[in-house]
Amino acid sequence: MYLKDFSTLVFGLNPSYQLYFQNNNSLIPITQFLKNDQATILLTNSASGTAMSLQSFFKLSNQFVSPNTEILINYNSQDFKVFGYRISENRLLINGKLRLVE
C-alpha cells in the first residue's frame, strides 16, 4: 500500500487513534517512522507502551514523505507490507504481510 492510498482510507477517522501493528493475536505499538528512498517504514517497539497517534503520523509524514512511497512495517527486523487496518478501542490496528524477497 502506498502512503496516498493509506491517507485516503483513513481520511476522516479520529486523529487521536493510536497506531498498532497486529501480528497474530499481539498488538505492537508503532512508535516512529523513517523514510528511505523506496518506502516509509513504520517502526514498532514492543517494549514501549506509547504508540504514535494518527495525527502525529500525518504531521510528520506530510513534512518528509512523498505520497507515492510504499508503507512498510518493521517488526523483529522484518519488513511487512501494509494491506489493511481495522479499528478497535481507539486504536488503528494495521495488518501486514511479510514482504517477499524481490
C-alpha positions, 0 to 999 in steps of 0.5 A: 500500500502506498502512503496516498492510498493509506491517507485516503482510507483513513481520511476522516477517522479520529486523529487521536487513534493510536497506531498498532501493528497486529501480528497474530493475536499481539498488538505492537505499538508503532512508535516512529517512522523513517523514510528511505528512498523506496518506502516509509517504514513504520517502526514498532517497539514492543517494549514501549507502551506509547504508540504514535497517534494518527495525527502525529503520523500525518504531521510528520509524514506530510513534512518528509514523505512523498505520497507515492512511497510504499508503507512498510512495517518493521517488526523483529527486523522484518519488513511487512507490507501494509494491506489493511487496518481495522479499528478497535478501542481507539486504536488503528490496528494495521495488518501486514504481510511479510514482504517477499524477497524481490 
